[in-house]
Amino acid sequence: MLTIHTADVLTPGGDSPSLPGGAVLVEGRQITAVALYDDLVAAHPSARVRRWPGVLTPGLVEPHGPELLEQAYHPDPREDLGDEPLTGEALSALTMTDARWGASARRGVQRLLAKGTVAVVGPLRRRAVIDAVHRSGLTIQDGATETALPALVSGGDATFAIFDETDCVATVIRGRLLHRRR
């Protein structure tokens, strides 16, 4: 299915200039075109359209993957532990199993997606955390490599985020809408 994602401004990254009224045409996991919204709609009138306020951009890379996902516990709302991540002594007081680390990582990943994050910098070491990150669609980047994301181009991964002022409106990874503000 073809989907056109458009925002007030498309900032594709790389050397490409910002494009007011720009859009990306997504088919499956890939971007098949980057152009003005009007041009894409004219060329693909049956495509589903998702209109977003703000700026459509490649998304964010979280440089503190291990600290956020392996050195902090994201409590389950059903636990009486508050709603902020626990670290230090509060984390040490918990009995942490692989299953609990995995569940914490899934909740942590949801927080990251809600901020427009599409990749985390590793290395991650806990198998349950790595599995949770991979299942979510986030990419794990090696800390020794470049942490910039590829520009939004035809033939590239349909991985991007949309921001309205400073809030994330939506996060799309490989064509899947994984977060949207309600």
C-alpha positions in Angstrom: 0.0 0.0 0.0 1.3 3.4 -0.9 1.2 6.1 1.9 2.1 9.7 1.5 3.4 11.3 4.7 3.3 15.1 4.6 4.1 17.9 7.1 4.3 21.6 7.0 8.0 21.3 6.2 10.1 18.3 5.0 13.7 18.4 6.2 15.2 15.4 4.5 18.7 15.7 5.9 22.0 15.3 4.2 22.7 18.1 1.7 19.1 18.4 0.7 17.4 21.7 1.6 14.2 21.9 3.6 11.0 21.6 1.4 7.9 23.5 2.6 4.9 21.4 1.7 7.2 18.4 1.1 6.2 14.8 1.4 7.5 11.3 1.2 5.8 8.4 -0.6 6.2 5.2 1.3 5.7 1.7 -0.1 6.3 -1.1 2.4 9.6 -0.4 4.2 11.0 2.1 1.6 10.6 5.6 0.5 9.8 5.6 -3.2 9.7 9.3 -3.8 10.5 12.6 -2.0 8.7 15.6 -3.6 6.1 18.3 -3.0 2.9 16.9 -1.6 0.8 18.2 -4.5 3.0 16.5 -7.0 2.9 13.1 -5.1 -0.9 13.3 -4.8 -1.3 14.0 -8.5 1.0 11.1 -9.4 -0.5 8.7 -6.9 -4.2 9.7 -6.3 -5.1 6.4 -4.7 -2.3 6.6 -2.0 -3.4 6.9 1.6 -2.4 10.3 3.0 -1.2 11.1 6.5 -1.0 14.8 7.2 1.1 15.9 10.1 1.7 19.3 11.7 5.3 20.5 12.0 8.5 19.1 10.5 9.1 15.7 8.9 12.8 14.7 9.5 15.0 11.6 9.7 14.4 11.3 13.5 16.7 11.1 16.5 19.6 9.0 17.6 19.6 8.4 21.4 23.3 8.4 22.4 22.7 6.9 25.8 21.2 3.5 25.0 22.9 1.4 27.7 22.2 4.1 30.4 18.5 4.3 29.5 17.8 0.7 28.8 20.3 -1.4 30.8 21.1 0.8 33.8 17.6 2.1 34.5 14.3 0.3 35.3 11.2 1.6 33.7 8.4 0.6 36.1 5.2 -1.1 35.1 2.3 1.3 35.8 0.8 -1.5 38.0 3.8 -1.5 40.3 3.9 1.0 43.1 7.2 2.4 42.0 6.2 5.7 40.4 6.4 6.5 36.7 10.0 7.6 36.3 12.9 5.3 35.6 14.7 4.0 38.6 18.5 4.0 38.9 21.2 3.7 41.5 20.1 2.4 44.9 16.4 2.2 43.8 17.4 -0.1 41.0 19.8 -2.1 43.2 16.9 -2.8 45.6 14.9 -4.6 42.9 15.2 -8.3 41.9 16.0 -8.0 38.2 15.4 -11.1 36.1 15.8 -11.3 32.3 12.0 -11.1 31.9 11.9 -8.0 34.1 14.8 -6.4 32.1 12.9 -7.2 28.8 9.7 -5.7 30.1 11.5 -2.6 31.3 13.3 -2.2 28.0 9.9 -2.4 26.1 8.5 0.4 28.3 11.8 2.4 27.8 11.6 1.9 24.1 8.0 3.3 24.0 9.3 6.4 25.8 12.1 6.8 23.2 9.6 6.3 20.3 7.4 9.0 21.8 10.4 11.4 21.6 11.1 10.7 17.9 14.0 8.3 18.5 14.6 5.8 15.6 18.0 4.5 16.8 20.0 4.0 19.9 23.8 3.9 20.4 25.1 0.8 22.0 26.7 -1.4 22.9 23.8 -3.2 24.6 24.8 -6.3 26.5 21.6 -7.9 28.0 20.0 -10.3 25.6 16.4 -9.4 26.8 17.1 -5.7 26.2 18.6 -6.3 22.8 15.6 -8.4 21.8 13.2 -5.8 23.0 15.0 -3.1 21.0 15.1 -5.2 17.8 11.5 -6.2 18.1 10.5 -2.5 18.3 12.3 -1.7 15.1 14.8 0.7 16.6 18.3 0.3 15.2 21.3 -0.2 17.5 24.3 1.8 16.3 27.9 1.0 17.4 29.2 3.8 19.6 32.4 4.0 17.5 30.5 4.8 14.3 28.8 7.9 13.0 25.5 8.5 14.8 23.9 10.5 12.0 20.9 9.0 10.3 20.7 8.7 6.5 18.8 11.4 4.6 15.3 10.8 3.4 15.8 9.8 -0.2 14.0 7.7 -2.8 15.0 4.0 -2.2 16.0 4.6 1.4 14.4 3.2 4.5 11.1 4.8 5.5 12.4 5.8 8.9 11.5 9.3 10.2 9.9 11.3 12.8 7.6 14.3 12.8 7.9 17.1 15.3 5.5 20.0 16.1 7.5 22.6 17.8 9.4 20.5 20.3 7.0 17.5 20.7 7.1 14.4 18.7 3.9 13.9 16.7 4.8 10.6 15.1 7.6 8.1 14.7 7.8 5.8 11.6 10.4 3.0 11.4 10.8 1.1 8.1 7.3 2.1 7.1 5.6 1.2 10.4 3.9 3.9 12.4 5.2 3.0 15.8 4.2 6.1 17.7 1.7 8.9 17.2 0.5 11.5 19.6 -3.2 11.2 20.2 
